[in-house]
Amino acid sequence: MPSRRRKALRLLRRIGLGVRDLPGGVLVHRGAGPRVDRTSGDLAVVARRRLERFDREKHLVRYLVHQHVVTILRLYRVNCVIDVGANHGQYARRLRRAGYRGHIVSFEPVAETFARLHASAARDPRWAVHRCALGREESVVTMHVVPGTLSSVLRPTEFGYDRYQQLRRATTEDVPVRRLDAMLDELTAGIDEPRLFLKLDTQGFDLEVFGGLGDRAQEFCGLQSEVAVMQIYEGMPMMPESIATYEAAGFEITALYPVSRQSRTGRVVEFDCVMVRPDTL
C-alpha cells in the first residue's frame, strides 16, 4: 500500500472512524466508540459526545484542506507561499508534511509568538519569517493578544466573547503594519519566475491584507482565506463580501471547508475558502 494511503488510513482511525482496507478501495464506517443514549437525560454526556464528534470532524477537515491546497500548489506550479497570520508555523509545517517543497514566507506580528515561529523556520532554508502585520495602510496598530490563535487587530463581538472565553483575557501590543505590494519584490528576490499563493488567517483582517496587494493581486495563482458566517470580531467582513472581493480580482472558488462550528446548533462559524486564478495555469 502506498505510504500516503497508509497515513490517510491511520488518520481516519485516530479520529475515531472505523476503516477497512479492501481490494477495491476503503470502507469507512461509524467508529466503535460508545453511542449516545438519547433517552438517558444526561445532557452533559450528550454535549460532550457532540463536541467529540465535531472535534473528529475538525481533524479530518484540517487534513483534507491541506491535501487540497497542496494539490492546487502542484497544479498551478506554485513555488512561493505567502503565509499571513502564521502563528508559530503550524500551516507551513503541515504544507511540508503534505509534500510542498517550495518557498514559504511567513508573517506574524506578536513578539512571543514570532519567537516560536522563528525557531520553527530556523532549519528550513526555503522558509523566511517576518515580524509585522500586513494591511491596507502602513502604520502602527494595537493587537489584542490572547493565548492560542485568536489574536487580532479587531475587538471581539459579544458572540466572540461568549464563544471564546480567552478573548476576555487579552493583553495589548503595538505592532507595525506594512503593505504587501511594497514588500513583494523583496520577498521573491532570487526566485526564478515566482508563482505565488496567498494564505490569509488574520482573525477578521484578511480583506485589509488583500487590499494592501493592490493590482499585484493579479500576480497570484491562488489564495486561501477564512471567510466568516458568524461575526467573531467587530467589523469583520462576512462571507458574501469577502468572496465578492476576491472574485472581483479574478479568483474563483475551488473548495470551501468548515473551520469551526457551534456545537449546540451545528452552524458553521467560518469556512476556509480556497480560490484560484484559472488564467494563470
C-alpha contacts under 8 A as a table, 3 or more apart, distances in Angstrom:
res1	aa1	res2	aa2	distance
1	M	5	R	6.60
1	M	6	R	6.66
2	P	5	R	5.38
2	P	6	R	6.50
3	S	6	R	5.04
3	S	7	K	6.25
4	R	7	K	5.12
4	R	8	A	6.28
5	R	8	A	5.07
5	R	9	L	6.25
6	R	9	L	5.15
6	R	10	R	6.21
7	K	10	R	5.11
7	K	11	L	6.19
8	A	11	L	5.12
8	A	12	L	6.28
9	L	12	L	5.19
9	L	13	R	6.29
9	L	19	V	6.88
10	R	13	R	5.17
10	R	14	R	6.16
11	L	14	R	5.05
11	L	15	I	6.43
11	L	60	L	7.70
12	L	15	I	5.43
12	L	16	G	6.72
12	L	17	L	5.57
12	L	18	G	7.54
12	L	19	V	7.09
12	L	60	L	7.21
13	R	16	G	5.25
13	R	17	L	5.10
13	R	18	G	6.08
13	R	19	V	6.49
14	R	17	L	7.37
15	I	56	R	4.91
15	I	57	E	7.79
15	I	59	H	6.98
15	I	60	L	7.27
16	G	31	G	5.14
16	G	32	A	7.39
16	G	33	G	7.41
16	G	56	R	6.90
17	L	28	V	6.72
17	L	29	H	6.27
17	L	30	R	5.65
17	L	31	G	4.22
17	L	32	A	7.48
18	G	28	V	5.72
18	G	29	H	5.04
18	G	30	R	5.74
18	G	31	G	4.74
18	G	32	A	6.65
19	V	26	V	6.93
19	V	27	L	5.73
19	V	28	V	4.63
19	V	29	H	6.36
20	R	26	V	5.82
20	R	27	L	5.14
20	R	28	V	6.59
21	D	25	G	6.44
21	D	26	V	4.74
21	D	27	L	6.49
22	L	25	G	5.17
22	L	26	V	5.46
22	L	27	L	6.98
23	P	26	V	8.00
36	V	45	V	7.66
36	V	46	V	6.24
36	V	49	R	7.10
37	D	40	S	5.48
37	D	46	V	7.76
38	R	41	G	6.93
38	R	46	V	7.44
42	D	45	V	5.51
42	D	46	V	6.49
43	L	46	V	4.97
43	L	47	A	5.98
44	A	47	A	5.15
44	A	48	R	6.08
45	V	48	R	5.13
45	V	49	R	6.15
46	V	49	R	5.30
46	V	50	R	6.07
47	A	50	R	5.04
47	A	51	L	6.23
47	A	263	S	7.91
47	A	264	R	7.88
48	R	51	L	5.13
48	R	52	E	6.26
49	R	52	E	4.83
49	R	53	R	6.26
50	R	53	R	5.18
50	R	54	F	6.44
50	R	263	S	6.75
51	L	54	F	5.09
51	L	55	D	6.04
51	L	263	S	6.05
52	E	55	D	4.94
52	E	56	R	6.21
53	R	56	R	5.18
53	R	57	E	6.28
54	F	57	E	4.94
54	F	58	K	6.10
54	F	261	R	7.62
54	F	263	S	7.14
55	D	58	K	5.00
55	D	59	H	6.44
56	R	59	H	5.33
56	R	60	L	6.35
57	E	60	L	5.12
57	E	61	V	6.02
58	K	61	V	5.12
58	K	62	R	6.04
58	K	258	P	7.95
58	K	259	V	7.00
58	K	260	S	7.21
59	H	62	R	5.13
59	H	63	Y	6.35
60	L	63	Y	5.19
60	L	64	L	6.25
61	V	64	L	4.95
61	V	65	V	6.00
61	V	257	Y	6.77
61	V	258	P	7.31
61	V	259	V	7.75
62	R	65	V	5.35
62	R	66	H	6.41
62	R	259	V	7.94
63	Y	66	H	5.50
63	Y	67	Q	6.31
64	L	67	Q	5.11
64	L	68	H	6.07
65	V	68	H	4.98
65	V	69	V	6.10
65	V	257	Y	6.83
66	H	69	V	4.99
66	H	70	V	6.09
66	H	94	R	7.11
66	H	95	L	6.72
66	H	98	A	7.05
67	Q	70	V	5.23
67	Q	71	T	6.24
67	Q	98	A	6.45
68	H	71	T	5.12
68	H	72	I	6.35
69	V	72	I	5.00
69	V	73	L	6.15
69	V	274	V	7.44
70	V	73	L	4.92
70	V	74	R	6.27
70	V	95	L	6.90
70	V	98	A	6.76
70	V	99	G	7.20
70	V	100	Y	6.36
71	T	74	R	5.20
71	T	75	L	6.14
72	I	75	L	4.98
72	I	76	Y	6.03
73	L	76	Y	5.38
73	L	77	R	5.77
73	L	78	V	4.92
73	L	79	N	7.86
73	L	100	Y	7.78
73	L	197	F	7.64
74	R	77	R	4.91
74	R	78	V	6.44
75	L	78	V	7.91
75	L	281	L	7.76
76	Y	195	R	7.88
76	Y	221	C	6.70
76	Y	280	T	7.33
76	Y	281	L	5.61
77	R	195	R	6.78
78	V	81	V	7.39
78	V	102	G	7.48
78	V	194	P	7.65
78	V	195	R	4.73
78	V	196	L	5.66
78	V	197	F	6.57
78	V	221	C	7.37
79	N	102	G	4.72
79	N	103	H	5.83
79	N	194	P	6.33
79	N	195	R	5.42
79	N	196	L	6.52
80	C	102	G	5.85
80	C	103	H	4.48
80	C	104	I	5.54
80	C	105	V	7.37
80	C	188	T	7.76
80	C	194	P	6.68
80	C	195	R	6.19
80	C	196	L	5.06
80	C	197	F	6.43
81	V	102	G	7.71
81	V	103	H	6.28
81	V	104	I	4.77
81	V	105	V	6.24
81	V	196	L	5.86
81	V	197	F	4.78
81	V	198	L	5.94
81	V	199	K	7.14
82	I	104	I	6.03
82	I	105	V	4.91
82	I	106	S	6.13
82	I	196	L	7.26
82	I	197	F	6.15
82	I	198	L	4.90
82	I	199	K	6.02
83	D	86	A	5.86
83	D	91	Y	7.82
83	D	92	A	7.55
83	D	104	I	6.86
83	D	105	V	5.79
83	D	106	S	4.48
83	D	107	F	6.22
83	D	198	L	6.41
83	D	199	K	4.94
83	D	200	L	6.62
84	V	106	S	5.89
84	V	107	F	4.94
84	V	108	E	6.97
84	V	134	L	7.66
84	V	198	L	7.61
84	V	199	K	5.91
84	V	200	L	5.07
84	V	201	D	6.23
84	V	202	T	6.98
85	G	106	S	7.46
85	G	107	F	5.76
85	G	108	E	5.39
85	G	109	P	7.98
85	G	133	A	7.94
85	G	200	L	6.39
85	G	201	D	5.01
85	G	202	T	5.04
86	A	89	G	5.32
86	A	90	Q	7.17
86	A	91	Y	6.85
86	A	92	A	7.84
86	A	106	S	5.68
86	A	107	F	5.64
86	A	108	E	5.40
86	A	117	L	7.57
86	A	201	D	7.49
87	N	90	Q	7.14
87	N	108	E	5.86
87	N	113	T	5.99
87	N	114	F	6.97
87	N	117	L	6.72
87	N	149	T	6.48
88	H	108	E	7.89
88	H	113	T	5.70
88	H	114	F	6.37
88	H	115	A	7.85
88	H	116	R	5.23
88	H	117	L	3.98
88	H	118	H	7.78
88	H	120	S	7.12
89	G	92	A	5.41
89	G	93	R	6.20
89	G	106	S	7.71
89	G	116	R	7.93
89	G	117	L	5.26
89	G	120	S	6.46
89	G	121	A	7.61
90	Q	93	R	5.26
90	Q	94	R	6.21
91	Y	94	R	5.18
91	Y	95	L	6.28
92	A	95	L	5.06
92	A	96	R	6.32
92	A	104	I	7.11
93	R	96	R	5.07
93	R	97	R	6.24
94	R	97	R	5.00
94	R	98	A	6.06
95	L	98	A	5.02
95	L	99	G	6.37
95	L	100	Y	5.44
96	R	99	G	5.20
96	R	100	Y	5.04
96	R	101	R	6.40
97	R	100	Y	7.45
102	G	126	R	6.79
103	H	126	R	4.72
103	H	127	W	5.85
103	H	128	A	7.99
104	I	126	R	6.25
104	I	127	W	4.68
104	I	128	A	6.30
105	V	127	W	5.83
105	V	128	A	4.80
105	V	129	V	5.73
105	V	130	H	7.70
105	V	187	L	7.33
106	S	127	W	7.49
106	S	128	A	6.24
106	S	129	V	4.70
106	S	130	H	6.24
107	F	129	V	5.91
107	F	130	H	4.95
107	F	131	R	5.91
107	F	132	C	6.27
107	F	133	A	6.81
107	F	134	L	7.98
108	E	113	T	7.27
108	E	114	F	5.62
108	E	117	L	7.78
108	E	129	V	7.78
108	E	130	H	6.54
108	E	131	R	5.20
108	E	132	C	5.87
108	E	133	A	6.45
109	P	113	T	7.89
109	P	114	F	6.62
109	P	130	H	7.91
109	P	131	R	4.81
109	P	132	C	4.21
109	P	133	A	5.09
109	P	175	V	6.13
109	P	176	P	7.59
110	V	113	T	5.44
110	V	114	F	5.83
110	V	131	R	7.41
110	V	132	C	7.85
110	V	143	M	7.78
110	V	145	V	7.44
110	V	173	E	7.37
110	V	175	V	7.33
111	A	114	F	5.10
111	A	115	A	6.34
111	A	131	R	7.51
112	E	115	A	5.25
112	E	116	R	6.88
113	T	116	R	5.33
113	T	117	L	6.38
114	F	117	L	4.80
114	F	118	H	5.98
114	F	131	R	6.40
115	A	118	H	5.12
115	A	119	A	6.36
116	R	119	A	5.13
116	R	120	S	6.23
117	L	120	S	5.03
117	L	121	A	6.34
117	L	129	V	7.42
118	H	121	A	5.33
118	H	122	A	6.08
118	H	129	V	6.43
119	A	122	A	5.18
120	S	123	R	7.43
121	A	124	D	5.39
121	A	125	P	7.93
121	A	127	W	5.80
121	A	128	A	6.95
121	A	129	V	7.30
122	A	125	P	7.57
124	D	127	W	5.46
125	P	128	A	7.63
132	C	175	V	6.38
132	C	176	P	5.41
132	C	177	V	5.91
132	C	178	R	7.03
133	A	175	V	6.78
133	A	176	P	6.08
133	A	177	V	4.63
133	A	178	R	6.39
134	L	177	V	5.06
134	L	178	R	4.89
134	L	179	R	5.66
134	L	180	L	6.35
134	L	208	E	7.76
134	L	209	V	5.31
134	L	212	G	7.33
135	G	138	E	7.03
135	G	177	V	6.05
135	G	178	R	6.12
135	G	179	R	5.54
135	G	180	L	7.41
135	G	205	F	7.70
135	G	208	E	4.84
135	G	209	V	4.12
135	G	210	F	7.35
135	G	211	G	6.96
135	G	212	G	5.34
136	R	178	R	7.88
136	R	179	R	5.99
136	R	208	E	5.09
136	R	209	V	5.94
136	R	210	F	7.50
136	R	211	G	5.17
136	R	212	G	4.09
136	R	213	L	7.86
137	E	177	V	7.14
137	E	178	R	6.89
137	E	179	R	6.27
137	E	212	G	6.93
138	E	176	P	7.61
138	E	177	V	5.12
138	E	178	R	4.74
138	E	179	R	5.97
139	S	176	P	6.01
139	S	177	V	5.13
139	S	178	R	7.06
140	V	174	D	6.49
140	V	175	V	5.53
140	V	176	P	4.42
140	V	177	V	5.64
141	V	153	V	7.07
141	V	174	D	5.53
141	V	175	V	5.56
141	V	176	P	6.47
141	V	177	V	6.96
142	T	153	V	6.20
142	T	172	T	6.25
142	T	173	E	5.52
142	T	174	D	4.38
142	T	175	V	6.27
143	M	151	S	6.83
143	M	152	S	5.60
143	M	153	V	4.54
143	M	154	L	7.58
143	M	172	T	5.49
143	M	173	E	5.22
143	M	174	D	6.04
143	M	175	V	6.81
144	H	151	S	5.52
144	H	152	S	5.37
144	H	153	V	5.96
144	H	154	L	7.26
144	H	155	R	7.17
144	H	170	A	5.65
144	H	171	T	5.81
144	H	172	T	4.83
144	H	173	E	6.83
145	V	150	L	7.59
145	V	151	S	4.54
145	V	152	S	6.78
145	V	170	A	5.18
145	V	171	T	5.16
145	V	172	T	5.64
145	V	173	E	6.95
146	V	149	T	7.62
146	V	150	L	6.24
146	V	151	S	5.26
146	V	166	Q	6.43
146	V	167	L	6.15
146	V	169	R	6.63
146	V	170	A	4.84
146	V	171	T	6.68
147	P	150	L	7.19
147	P	151	S	7.57
147	P	166	Q	6.98
148	G	151	S	7.65
150	L	167	L	7.64
150	L	203	Q	6.41
151	S	203	Q	7.02
152	S	155	R	7.24
152	S	202	T	6.72
152	S	203	Q	5.49
152	S	204	G	7.31
152	S	205	F	7.71
153	V	203	Q	7.95
153	V	205	F	7.34
154	L	203	Q	7.84
154	L	204	G	7.03
154	L	205	F	7.65
154	L	233	Y	5.84
154	L	234	E	6.14
154	L	235	G	7.34
154	L	236	M	7.74
155	R	233	Y	5.52
155	R	234	E	5.62
156	P	159	F	7.69
156	P	160	G	5.22
156	P	161	Y	6.16
156	P	167	L	7.18
156	P	232	I	5.76
156	P	233	Y	4.01
156	P	234	E	5.69
157	T	160	G	4.90
157	T	161	Y	6.29
157	T	231	Q	7.01
157	T	232	I	5.56
157	T	233	Y	4.97
157	T	234	E	5.34
158	E	161	Y	5.09
158	E	162	D	6.16
158	E	232	I	7.91
159	F	162	D	5.13
159	F	163	R	6.09
159	F	231	Q	7.19
159	F	232	I	6.09
160	G	163	R	5.18
160	G	164	Y	5.92
160	G	167	L	7.56
160	G	231	Q	7.23
160	G	232	I	4.22
160	G	233	Y	6.37
161	Y	164	Y	5.38
161	Y	165	Q	5.71
161	Y	166	Q	7.84
161	Y	167	L	5.84
161	Y	168	R	6.42
161	Y	232	I	7.88
162	D	165	Q	6.20
164	Y	167	L	5.84
165	Q	168	R	5.77
165	Q	169	R	7.71
166	Q	169	R	5.33
166	Q	170	A	7.12
167	L	170	A	5.53
178	R	182	A	7.66
178	R	183	M	7.90
179	R	182	A	5.56
179	R	183	M	6.93
179	R	209	V	7.45
179	R	212	G	4.75
179	R	213	L	6.80
180	L	183	M	5.23
180	L	184	L	6.01
180	L	209	V	7.30
180	L	212	G	5.49
180	L	213	L	5.34
181	D	184	L	5.25
181	D	185	D	8.00
181	D	212	G	6.21
181	D	213	L	4.60
181	D	214	G	6.71
181	D	216	R	6.32
182	A	185	D	7.49
183	M	186	E	5.45
183	M	187	L	6.14
184	L	187	L	5.02
184	L	188	T	6.21
185	D	188	T	5.37
185	D	189	A	5.97
186	E	189	A	5.28
188	T	191	I	5.54
188	T	194	P	6.65
191	I	194	P	5.71
195	R	219	E	7.57
195	R	220	F	6.66
195	R	221	C	6.55
196	L	219	E	6.92
196	L	220	F	4.69
196	L	221	C	5.69
196	L	222	G	7.17
197	F	220	F	5.62
197	F	221	C	5.74
197	F	222	G	4.93
197	F	223	L	5.39
198	L	220	F	7.09
198	L	222	G	6.40
198	L	223	L	4.44
198	L	224	Q	6.29
199	K	223	L	5.56
199	K	224	Q	4.70
199	K	225	S	6.17
200	L	206	D	5.80
200	L	209	V	7.96
200	L	223	L	7.61
200	L	224	Q	5.98
200	L	225	S	4.77
200	L	226	E	6.88
201	D	206	D	6.65
201	D	225	S	6.25
201	D	226	E	6.07
202	T	205	F	5.18
202	T	206	D	5.66
203	Q	206	D	7.34
203	Q	233	Y	7.58
204	G	207	L	7.88
204	G	232	I	7.88
204	G	233	Y	6.39
204	G	235	G	7.70
204	G	236	M	4.69
204	G	237	P	6.80
205	F	208	E	5.34
205	F	209	V	6.50
205	F	236	M	6.99
206	D	209	V	5.18
206	D	210	F	6.20
206	D	225	S	6.89
206	D	226	E	7.61
207	L	210	F	4.86
207	L	211	G	5.93
207	L	237	P	7.63
207	L	242	S	6.78
207	L	245	T	7.95
208	E	211	G	5.00
208	E	212	G	6.46
209	V	212	G	5.20
209	V	213	L	7.10
210	F	213	L	5.42
210	F	214	G	7.50
210	F	217	A	7.61
211	G	214	G	5.69
213	L	216	R	5.39
213	L	217	A	5.50
214	G	217	A	6.19
215	D	218	Q	6.15
216	R	219	E	5.41
216	R	220	F	7.66
217	A	220	F	5.64
217	A	249	A	7.09
218	Q	221	C	7.81
218	Q	249	A	7.07
218	Q	250	G	7.58
220	F	223	L	7.55
220	F	277	R	7.48
221	C	276	V	5.70
221	C	277	R	5.26
221	C	278	P	7.63
221	C	280	T	5.76
221	C	281	L	7.79
222	G	251	F	6.99
222	G	274	V	7.51
222	G	275	M	5.39
222	G	276	V	3.91
222	G	277	R	5.80
223	L	274	V	5.89
223	L	275	M	5.30
223	L	276	V	6.39
224	Q	272	D	6.70
224	Q	273	C	5.53
224	Q	274	V	4.43
224	Q	275	M	6.30
225	S	272	D	5.76
225	S	273	C	5.31
225	S	274	V	6.70
226	E	259	V	7.87
226	E	270	E	6.35
226	E	271	F	5.60
226	E	272	D	4.61
226	E	273	C	6.08
227	V	237	P	7.83
227	V	238	M	6.53
227	V	239	M	4.90
227	V	242	S	6.47
227	V	243	I	7.72
227	V	270	E	5.57
227	V	271	F	5.34
227	V	272	D	6.39
227	V	273	C	6.60
228	A	231	Q	6.33
228	A	236	M	7.71
228	A	237	P	7.00
228	A	238	M	4.94
228	A	239	M	5.00
228	A	269	V	6.25
228	A	270	E	4.44
228	A	271	F	6.52
229	V	238	M	5.98
229	V	239	M	5.75
229	V	268	V	6.74
229	V	269	V	5.25
229	V	270	E	5.46
229	V	271	F	7.60
230	M	238	M	7.43
230	M	268	V	7.72
230	M	269	V	4.99
230	M	270	E	6.88
231	Q	234	E	7.19
231	Q	236	M	6.27
231	Q	237	P	7.92
231	Q	238	M	7.14
231	Q	269	V	7.81
232	I	236	M	7.28
233	Y	236	M	5.40
237	P	241	E	6.27
237	P	242	S	6.36
238	M	241	E	5.68
238	M	242	S	6.30
239	M	242	S	5.17
239	M	243	I	6.09
240	P	243	I	5.38
240	P	244	A	6.00
241	E	244	A	5.17
241	E	245	T	6.15
242	S	245	T	5.24
242	S	246	Y	6.43
243	I	246	Y	5.19
243	I	247	E	6.01
244	A	247	E	5.05
244	A	248	A	6.04
245	T	248	A	5.21
245	T	249	A	6.67
246	Y	249	A	5.22
246	Y	250	G	6.72
246	Y	251	F	5.55
246	Y	252	E	7.74
247	E	250	G	5.04
247	E	251	F	4.73
247	E	252	E	5.94
248	A	251	F	7.29
250	G	277	R	5.92
251	F	275	M	5.71
251	F	276	V	5.11
251	F	277	R	4.68
251	F	278	P	7.66
252	E	275	M	5.07
252	E	276	V	5.36
252	E	277	R	6.26
252	E	278	P	7.60
253	I	256	L	7.65
253	I	273	C	7.03
253	I	274	V	5.96
253	I	275	M	4.31
253	I	276	V	6.59
254	T	273	C	7.88
254	T	274	V	5.67
254	T	275	M	5.29
254	T	276	V	6.88
255	A	273	C	6.04
255	A	274	V	5.29
255	A	275	M	7.14
256	L	271	F	6.01
256	L	272	D	5.58
256	L	273	C	4.69
256	L	274	V	6.43
257	Y	271	F	5.27
257	Y	272	D	5.03
257	Y	273	C	6.66
258	P	261	R	7.39
258	P	268	V	6.28
258	P	269	V	7.74
258	P	270	E	6.12
258	P	271	F	4.39
258	P	272	D	6.22
259	V	268	V	7.60
259	V	269	V	7.31
259	V	270	E	5.40
259	V	271	F	5.11
259	V	272	D	6.01
260	S	268	V	5.95
260	S	269	V	5.48
260	S	270	E	5.86
260	S	271	F	7.46
261	R	266	G	5.77
261	R	267	R	5.39
261	R	268	V	4.29
261	R	269	V	5.17
261	R	270	E	7.52
262	Q	265	T	5.62
262	Q	266	G	5.15
262	Q	267	R	5.34
262	Q	268	V	6.49
262	Q	269	V	6.77
263	S	266	G	5.34
263	S	267	R	7.71
268	V	271	F	7.30
277	R	280	T	5.78
277	R	281	L	7.83
278	P	281	L	5.76
